[in-house]
Amino acid sequence: MFRINKMVAAATAIAMLTVLASCGKKPDQSETSSSASQSTTTQGLETTIIETSSKQTTTTTEAPSMNTTTKKTVGSKTSKSSTTTTKPSLGIPSAAQVGSASFKPGTLFKGATLDYRKAGESFTLGAWWWDLKGIVEPVNGVSVDMILDMLIANNVNEIYLDVSKMLPLDEELAQGGLTEDDKKAGLVSERHVRGFIKKCNKYGIRVSALTGAAGDSVLRWIDPANKYFYIKSFIDKIAAYQSYVAADEKFSAIHLDVEPHTHNSWKKNRAKYTQWLAGFVIETRKLCDKVNLPLEFDIWSWFRDYDTVKDETGATVNILDVMTKNCSALGIMSYFYTGAGQFDRATDLELEYAKKNNCRLIAGTETIKLPERNVTYYYAGKEKLIAEQSILRSKLDECGYKKVGGAIHHVYAWYALVK
């Protein structure tokens, strides 16, 4: 969690930055997007499936300074940021080089690839990337370029990057760089995130700003009594980032993995928490609209017809109607160890609402080690993974809806399985 003194330093820095940024802000720029620009010197900166969670608990976010922003346009489900690039006069440091500057696709990854997505297809193939520190140093001996080489070889075209530990630039500038405590806590400079996104864009991979909450922390996110403090803070953080970076360094969307079904009181409070989730999604969509980014959301695959809520008009509707109406994409945790099983879990009710509301539908594939052996390909091996993903792709192609795709959870487990 972020320390209180960092929040105080950030507040001071933001006040200074607002004055500087106001000189160059465009008339149509959202008032919620505070500029991270500052003229301070940058010296010192390093130039049977049981309701199972989709991710490890270490990815849970609670830090109030995790701020991001997104907007979705209902008609097209696509959007572009209206903000512009860095003004050198404001002293913004350049993006940091991530991985090797001489990186060449096809030189590092020699493992097996999926027959899932061909280059140039509109079909989505995404991947969750939870360990942000992995973009600046190897994780278990696997470098950022090794992972990128695998993703490029598989024609992945979107990454959901957990930026919970991205240190806002105003905080970094205020303290003269990342502190030793920051580094021990796994915090990463925005400059490296910018360099990573720039590198991904070079190879046709868009990057969404990911954060999430599960288990004990999730109710703090969705309980309306908390006035959605955590998501507001996260979106503010991303809005500030988007306001000064170059076009090829911007996030393409906000991607949330907020899982009320993982709370230990879910079974007895399913109806209440589902309603809270609906309100949370509606409020988050409004926040994303203000900062001109689409909203993407991961959900479990077990919502049923009886999971009804009140929408923003007071009408009683299925939770999936709210989700697909307010999100540009839904990542379904359709975890199973066969392609046919994954397809059923991703589409048995979700497809109906995705079609109705023109929402992208992404079938998730699990590769991490879990106690429930039938929800992951970890135990099945790479040949089984490859074969079943081909089956899943065929079924998605035949479902009669074009805005579908798949995504693999997560990059390091995937790499270990197919290397």
N, C-alpha and C positions, 0 to 999 in steps of 0.2 A: 504494500500500500504506500501511497505517496505521503511524505512527511508534511506536517503542518507548516514548518518553516518554508518549504518549497511553495506552498500555496500563498503564503504572505509575499514571498519574493515575486511570484508570478503576478499577483494582483498589482504590485508596484510597477512591474515591467509593462503589464498590459496598459496601465494608465498612461505611461510614457509613449507606448506604441500607438495608442489611439490618436494622440495629438499629431504624431508624425504621419500616420496613415491617412488621416482626414484630408491632407493636402492632395492626395492622389486618388481618392476613392471615386469610382464612377457613380453617376447618379442612380443607376439601377442596381447597385450592389446592396445586398441585404445588410440591414443594420445589425443582424445577429452575427455577422462574420467579422469579428475583430481582427485587425491586421496584426501579424506577428512581426512586422518590420520594425527595425530599430537602427539608429545611426551609430550605436555603440561599436567600438572596435571588436573584431572577431579574433584577435590573437588569443591563443590558448585553446581554440577549437581544433580538434583533430580533423587539418585541411583534408421350436416354439419360441417365439420371441416374447420376452417379458420386457415391459416398459424400461428400456435401457437407454442411458445417456449416450449422445453421439460423440462425446469428447471427454478427455481426461479432466479431472477436477482442477488440475494445475492451470487450466486456461480461464478459470472464472475471474471476472473483472469486478472490482468494487471501487476502484480508485475514482474519486470525484473529479479528478483533473483529466480523465479520459474523455475528451470531447471530439465529436465528429459531426459531419453534416451531410445530408443527402436530400435529393429531391427526385420525386417521380412524377412524370406527366401521365395522366390517366389514359389519354388516347393512344399515344405512341409507346409508352413505357420506356422511352429513352430520354436522355437529357444531357445537356452540356453545361459546364460551369460558366457563369457569366463573368467571373472574376478574371483578372489579367495576371501577367507574369511579374516577377521581381523587378523592383526599381533599384538599380545599383546605388543610387544616391542615398538610399536608406540603409546601406551597409549590410544587406543580406548576404551571408556566406553562400558560396556555390554548393551544389550537390556533391556529395562524396562518392568517389569511385567504389563500387561494390563488386567484389570478385576481381577477376583479372581484366584489365583493359584489352588484352589480346584474346579474350575468350572466343572460341569458335565452336558452334554447335556440331555435335557428332564426334568430338574428340575425347570426351570424358566418360560418357555413359555407354556401356556396352551390354547392358542387360536386355531382358525381354520387353517388348512393347505390346500394347493393347491394340487390337483391331477395332477401334471404337470410333475415332473421329479422323476424317481425312482433312488435310490442309485446305483451307479456303471454304469449308462448309459453314453454314449458318448454325448448324447444330452445336450445342454447348458441351464442352468437356472442361470441368473445373477441378480445383484441388484446394483443400484447406491447408493453410500453413500457419501453425499455432506458435511456433517458437521464433519470435522476432529476432532474438540474438543470433539465430542461424544465418542472417543476412550479412553479419559482420565477422563471424568466426564459425569454424566447423562444429557440427553437432555429431558426436560419436564418430568423428573422422570424416564426416560428409560435409563438403563445402557448399556454399551457395551456388557455385557454377556447376557442381555435380548434379544438384537437384534441378537447376534450370535446364541442363542438358537433357535430363530425363523427361522433363515436362515438354520441351520442344520436340523431342523424338516421338512423343505421344500426341502431338498436336493439341496440347492443352491451350485453351484460349482465355481462361480466366483463373485468377488466384484469389482466394479469400485470406487476406493477410491479417493476422491478429496484431493490432497496433496498440493494445492496452499498455504496453511498456514503451511506447514512443514518447520521449521527453519533449514537451513543447519547446519551440525555438526561443520564445520569450524567457522561459526559465533557464534554458541553457546559456543564453546571452547574458542574463542577469548575474549568473554565477561564474561566467568565464569558461564554460565548457562542462562536460560531464565530470562529476566528482567521483572519487573512489567508491563512495557509498552507492552512487548511481550505478556504477559498473557492476558492483557486487549484487545489486538488486536486479541486474539484467536489463537495465534501461538502455535504450538505443536512441541515438540522435536522429532528429528529423532529416538531417543532411544525408544519412545513410538510407533512410526510407525513400527519399527523393531519388537517390542514385539507383536504388533497386527498381522502383517503378519505371524510371527512364529506361533501364536495361530491359525490363520485361516488355515495354511498349515497342522497343526495337524489334522484338521477335513476335509481335502480334498478340501479346498476352496482356489483357487488362487486369487491373488490381483493385479489388474492393477492400474497404476498411472494415475489418472484422473485429467484433468484440462479443462477449457472451457472459452469461451467468447461469449457474446450475446449483442444485443442492440448497444449502442453507441461505445463500446470498440471493437467490432468485426472487424471493418475495419482496426484497427491498427495491428491486427494479420495477416490478409490475404493480405493486400495491398503490392505488391512486392516492392514498393518504400521504405518501411521500412526494407527491406532486412531480413524479417522474424525474427526480433530481439527477439520477445517474445517467440516464440517456440524454438529458439536456446537456450535462457536462461533457459527455462524449461527443455529441454533435457540435458543441461549441469548439471543442478541440480540433475537430476535422475542418470546421468552417475556417478557423484561423489558419490552418495549414493550407487549405485550398486558395486562400486569399492572396498568397504571394508566390506560390510555386509556378514553374513553367507548365505549359499545356501538357507536355509529355511526362510530367511528374505528378499529375493530379490523380486522385482516386476516382474510379468510375462509378462507385456506388457505396452505400452503407450496407454492411452485411451483418445481421444479428443472429446469434445462436443463444437465445434466451429460453430456457427449458423448465417451465413450471412442473412438468411431469416428473422431474427428478427430485422434487422436494418430498421429504418423508411423510408429509401430511396430504399428499396429492389425492390419494384414494378417497378420503373422506371429505375432501374439499374440491373435488374435480369441477363441479359447476361454478363455484365461486372463482377459482383460479382461472378457469377458461374465460369467464367474463372479464376478469382483470387483464388477461392477455389481450382480449379484444380492445379494451380501452387503451392499453399500452401501445398497441399497433396503430390505432387511430391517431393518438397523440404524436407518436413518432413520425408518422407520415406527414403531419402538419409541420413538424420541425424540419424534416427533410425537404419539404417544399420550399421553405424559406432559404435554404442554402443550395438549392438546385442540384440535388443528387437523388437518384433512385433509391428505393428501399428494398433490400432483399432480406429474406428471413428463413431460418432453418426450423423445421417443425418435425415432431415425431410422426409416425405413420399410423397412429391408432385413433385418430378422431373419428367419431361415428355420427350418424344422423341425429342422435339425441344430444349432441354437444352444441346446443343452441345458446345464443347470446343476444343482447340488445345492441344493435348497431348505433351509429351516430344519429340516426333519425328516430330511434326508439322502436324500430321494427325488430321482430324476433326472427333471426336468421341463423344459419349454421356458422360456426366459427370459421370454417374454410371460405365462406362467402366474404367475411370481413378480411381475412388474410389475403385472398387473391385480388380483392378490390383495391386494397391499400398497398400492396407490394408488387414490384415489377417482376420478382422471381421468388419462388418457394423452393428451398432445398429440402427434399423429403428424406428423413432418416429411414430409408427403405432397406434397412440392413438385413441381409439374409445371405446364405451361401450358394444360392442359385440365381441365375438371371431371371428365370420365370417368377421365382418368389419375390425378387426385388421389384419386378414390374407390377405384380399384384399389389404389393404394399404401397407403391408410389402412386397408383392410379385408381384404386378401387372406389374412392370417393373424391380424391383430389382432382382427378382429370376433369370431372364434370364442372367443378367450379373454376378451374384454370381456363377452360374453354369459354365459360360464361363471361369471365372478367378479363380475358386476354392477358393472362399472366403466364410467364415462363414457368415450366415445371421441371425440376432437376431431381433425378433419381440418385440418391446417395449410395455409395459403396464403402463398406468398412474393411480396413486391412489391419487394424491394430489388434493386439492380443487382449481378448476379453474372456471372462469365465464362461459366457454363453457361446459355445462353440458354433452354433448354427446361425450366428448373426455376423460372422466375420470370415474373410478368406485367409486369415492368418494361418490357420491350421491346414487349409486345403492346398496351398502352394500356388506357384505362379501359373502353371499350366491350367489349373482349374479356374483361376482368376481370369485368364485370357479367354478361355472358352466361354465362360458364363457371361462375361461382359459383351461378347459378340452376340450372344442370345438376347441379352438385355437391349442392346442397340437395335436388333431386328424387331423386337416387340415394340420399342418406342417408335420406330419408323412406321409400323403398321397400325398405330393407335388412332390415326386420323387427325392428329394435331401436330402442327409444325413447330410450335414453340416449346420443344422438349429438349432434354439433354441429360448428362450424367456428371457426377463429380466423385472424386476419390478422397476418402478420409484415412490418413492425412499424408503429407508428402514424405515424411521420414519413414513411416511404416511401409508405405508403397515402395519406396526406394529399396528398403531392406528385403522386401518380398521378391522383387524382380531383378535385383542386381546380378 
